[in-house]
């Protein structure tokens, strides 16, 4: 699949608003590819990993302690067998029916999904683009622990279940929204990859990360959607490209120069018609000091550098560019988030006009 987004705007999921309808309105008005909002203000079940935990065997949500974990100490063979039966019925290449509703996210875990769906249903038309998102399998499995507070990633049995559950949740979202859009983007949010290679995760193998991402990307592609991976810190960007993702999303405001360290990889990535999503609007306190002009300057500088080291014409980089905030806005104040979603469409419009798109 290949498109030329030409500075199309979209965003990362989280928002600080406590009114789902308002959050959806912000999304629809400020983005070319609107998102469903992840609303952490509604409590534990809307937190990043927990929001995607429904239907995963042995998941325990401890409301009193404000945490989720996997109970692995008891006999869980029957639960795992049931899960794999559900997975095969939906996902088997030969006999699967593609129906991933068994891993649906309910409104108890996401007010935003259903607020967006209701609004789009009322509109009664297809939008050109929509974006959905999921926590990536690595971030999920390295953040959530077992009953002994050991990251569940290191339990290979459960890690495989999580990868497959995430893949199904991607497909369920795509299937839910494809009636409302000509094109769907599904982002796999992997913030923990910014720590890849550190002493904390020294035992996490690159080949395993690529394999897990490949599996989720394949699921996204099976429903005709575009797969993106978001990482809001510096990482080994070639991992994402090697996994075959369509869109690499990075913090272009703070870490824009890091993508240039992978010039040959980027050249190959863009040569296949794939894309870069430049997270140019900062989601930190620095947002208050930014303007369209200041963001344009940072973006142009980093695009110029990437062109120089990769040998890819700058206009090609521009044609295959999306623009996003650097991360989600869930940790910002409402005023700061409003500023992000004011600057996003304006920098997008400025760059489109500048390049004649």
HUFEN-V388373 format. One record per residue. N is the residue number from 1. RES is the residue in one small letter. PSI is psi in whole degrees, -180 to 180 (999 if undefined). OMEGA is omega as a letter, one per 20 degrees, with the letter a starting at -180 (999 if undefined). BURIAL is I if it has 16 or more other ideal C-beta (glycine too) atoms within 10 Angstrom, else O. Layout:
# HUFEN-V388373
N/RES/PSI/OMEGA/BURIAL
N/RES/PSI/OMEGA/BURIAL
This chain:
# HUFEN-V388373
1/x/137/a/O
2/x/132/r/O
3/x/168/r/I
4/x/96/a/O
5/x/-24/r/I
6/x/56/r/I
7/x/26/r/I
8/x/141/a/I
9/x/142/r/I
10/x/-170/a/I
11/x/170/r/I
12/x/163/a/I
13/x/-43/a/I
14/x/143/r/I
15/x/153/a/I
16/x/1/a/I
17/x/152/r/I
18/x/11/r/O
19/x/107/a/O
20/x/-38/r/I
21/x/-42/r/O
22/x/-43/r/O
23/x/-42/r/I
24/x/-41/r/I
25/x/-43/r/I
26/x/-45/a/I
27/x/-48/a/I
28/x/-31/a/I
29/x/-22/a/O
30/x/0/a/I
31/x/144/r/I
32/x/-35/r/I
33/x/87/a/I
34/x/155/a/I
35/x/162/r/I
36/x/135/a/I
37/x/133/r/I
38/x/121/a/I
39/x/85/a/I
40/x/-18/r/I
41/x/-17/a/I
42/x/6/r/I
43/x/-168/a/O
44/x/-42/a/I
45/x/-12/r/I
46/x/11/r/I
47/x/161/a/I
48/x/-53/a/I
49/x/-42/a/I
50/x/-33/a/I
51/x/-24/a/I
52/x/19/a/I
53/x/-14/a/I
54/x/133/r/I
55/x/-5/r/I
56/x/128/a/I
57/x/141/r/I
58/x/14/r/I
59/x/132/a/I
60/x/125/r/O
61/x/117/a/I
62/x/93/a/O
63/x/-39/a/O
64/x/-40/a/O
65/x/0/r/O
66/x/40/a/O
67/x/165/r/O
68/x/147/r/I
69/x/170/r/I
70/x/129/r/I
71/x/104/a/O
72/x/-3/a/I
73/x/-19/a/O
74/x/172/r/O
75/x/114/a/O
76/x/16/a/I
77/x/-39/a/O
78/x/-42/r/O
79/x/-42/r/I
80/x/-39/r/O
81/x/-41/r/O
82/x/-43/a/O
83/x/-48/a/I
84/x/-30/r/O
85/x/-44/r/O
86/x/-44/a/I
87/x/-48/a/I
88/x/-39/a/O
89/x/-33/a/O
90/x/-40/a/I
91/x/-9/a/I
92/x/132/a/O
93/x/-33/a/O
94/x/-44/a/O
95/x/-5/a/O
96/x/142/a/O
97/x/-4/r/O
98/x/-4/a/O
99/x/109/a/O
100/x/19/a/I
101/x/-17/r/O
102/x/-21/r/I
103/x/29/r/I
104/x/153/r/I
105/x/120/a/I
106/x/168/a/O
107/x/-23/r/O
108/x/-28/a/O
109/x/-11/r/I
110/x/103/r/I
111/x/-32/a/I
112/x/-39/r/I
113/x/-47/a/I
114/x/-30/r/I
115/x/-42/r/I
116/x/-44/a/I
117/x/-42/r/I
118/x/-41/a/O
119/x/-44/a/I
120/x/-36/r/I
121/x/-40/r/O
122/x/-34/r/O
123/x/-38/r/O
124/x/28/r/O
125/x/165/r/O
126/x/129/r/O
127/x/157/r/I
128/x/-40/a/O
129/x/145/r/I
130/x/156/r/I
131/x/135/r/I
132/x/175/a/I
133/x/158/r/I
134/x/152/r/I
135/x/135/a/I
136/x/156/a/I
137/x/-35/a/I
138/x/-46/r/I
139/x/-41/r/I
140/x/-53/a/I
141/x/-23/r/I
142/x/-12/r/I
143/x/-45/a/I
144/x/141/a/I
145/x/176/r/I
146/x/-171/a/I
147/x/-19/r/O
148/x/13/r/O
149/x/31/r/O
150/x/131/a/O
151/x/131/a/I
152/x/-16/r/I
153/x/-35/a/I
154/x/0/r/O
155/x/100/a/I
156/x/-33/r/O
157/x/-49/a/O
158/x/-32/r/I
159/x/-42/r/I
160/x/-40/r/I
161/x/-43/a/I
162/x/-44/r/I
163/x/-45/a/I
164/x/-37/r/I
165/x/-42/r/I
166/x/-42/r/I
167/x/-42/r/I
168/x/-38/r/I
169/x/-34/r/I
170/x/-49/a/I
171/x/-38/r/I
172/x/-43/r/I
173/x/-45/a/I
174/x/-44/a/I
175/x/-35/a/I
176/x/-39/a/I
177/x/-7/a/I
178/x/-22/r/I
179/x/-13/a/O
180/x/2/a/I
181/x/147/r/I
182/x/-35/a/O
183/x/140/r/I
184/x/135/r/I
185/x/135/r/I
186/x/114/r/I
187/x/139/r/I
188/x/107/a/I
189/x/115/a/I
190/x/62/a/I
191/x/-27/a/I
192/x/-16/r/I
193/x/-13/r/I
194/x/-18/r/I
195/x/7/a/I
196/x/134/a/I
197/x/-8/r/O
198/x/167/a/O
199/x/-27/a/O
200/x/-37/a/O
201/x/36/a/I
202/x/-26/a/O
203/x/-2/r/O
204/x/117/a/I
205/x/137/r/O
206/x/-45/a/O
207/x/-36/r/O
208/x/-44/r/O
209/x/-48/r/I
210/x/-45/a/I
211/x/-44/a/O
212/x/-42/r/I
213/x/-40/r/I
214/x/-40/a/I
215/x/-42/r/I
216/x/-41/r/I
217/x/-42/r/I
218/x/-38/r/O
219/x/-43/r/I
220/x/-46/a/I
221/x/-30/a/I
222/x/-22/r/I
223/x/16/r/I
224/x/18/a/O
225/x/165/r/I
226/x/134/a/I
227/x/129/r/I
228/x/154/r/I
229/x/129/r/I
230/x/129/r/I
231/x/124/a/I
232/x/3/r/I
233/x/-173/r/I
234/x/143/r/I
235/x/-178/r/I
236/x/93/a/I
237/x/-24/r/I
238/x/-23/r/I
239/x/-46/a/I
240/x/-40/r/I
241/x/-39/r/I
242/x/-27/r/I
243/x/-9/r/I
244/x/25/a/I
245/x/147/r/I
246/x/-36/a/I
247/x/123/r/I
248/x/119/a/I
249/x/124/a/I
250/x/161/r/I
251/x/96/a/I
252/x/-11/r/I
253/x/-49/a/I
254/x/-30/a/I
255/x/25/a/I
256/x/-31/a/I
257/x/-20/a/O
258/x/-29/r/I
259/x/-26/a/I
260/x/-13/r/I
261/x/-11/a/O
262/x/42/a/I
263/x/-52/r/I
264/x/-38/r/O
265/x/-42/r/I
266/x/-42/r/I
267/x/-45/r/I
268/x/-43/a/I
269/x/-51/a/I
270/x/-32/r/I
271/x/-23/r/O
272/x/6/a/O
273/x/12/r/O
274/x/179/a/I
275/x/161/r/I
276/x/135/r/I
277/x/109/a/I
278/x/111/r/I
279/x/75/a/I
280/x/-19/a/I
281/x/114/a/I
282/x/144/r/I
283/x/54/r/I
284/x/-177/r/O
285/x/-18/a/O
286/x/-13/a/O
287/x/-31/a/I
288/x/-20/a/O
289/x/4/a/O
290/x/156/r/I
291/x/171/r/O
292/x/-40/a/I
293/x/-41/a/O
294/x/-37/r/O
295/x/-39/r/I
296/x/-42/a/I
297/x/-46/r/O
298/x/-45/a/I
299/x/-47/a/I
300/x/-41/a/O
301/x/-44/a/O
302/x/-34/r/I
303/x/-40/r/I
304/x/-45/r/O
305/x/-44/r/O
306/x/-42/r/I
307/x/-42/a/I
308/x/-42/a/O
309/x/-25/a/I
310/x/-22/a/I
311/x/9/r/O
312/x/130/r/I
313/x/139/a/O
314/x/-32/r/O
315/x/-34/r/O
316/x/-43/r/O
317/x/-42/a/I
318/x/-42/a/I
319/x/-31/a/I
320/x/31/a/I
321/x/137/r/I
322/x/162/r/I
323/x/137/r/I
324/x/167/r/I
325/x/163/a/I
326/x/-27/r/I
327/x/-170/r/I
328/x/163/a/I
329/x/8/a/I
330/x/-26/a/I
331/x/-2/a/O
332/x/166/r/I
333/x/165/r/O
334/x/-43/r/O
335/x/-40/r/O
336/x/-41/r/I
337/x/-42/r/I
338/x/-39/r/I
339/x/-42/r/I
340/x/-48/a/I
341/x/-5/r/I
342/x/-43/a/O
343/x/-35/a/I
344/x/-55/a/I
345/x/-27/a/O
346/x/-39/r/I
347/x/-34/r/I
348/x/-48/a/I
349/x/-39/a/O
350/x/-44/a/I
351/x/-38/r/I
352/x/-45/a/I
353/x/-42/a/O
354/x/-39/a/O
355/x/4/r/O
356/x/31/a/O
357/x/999/999/O
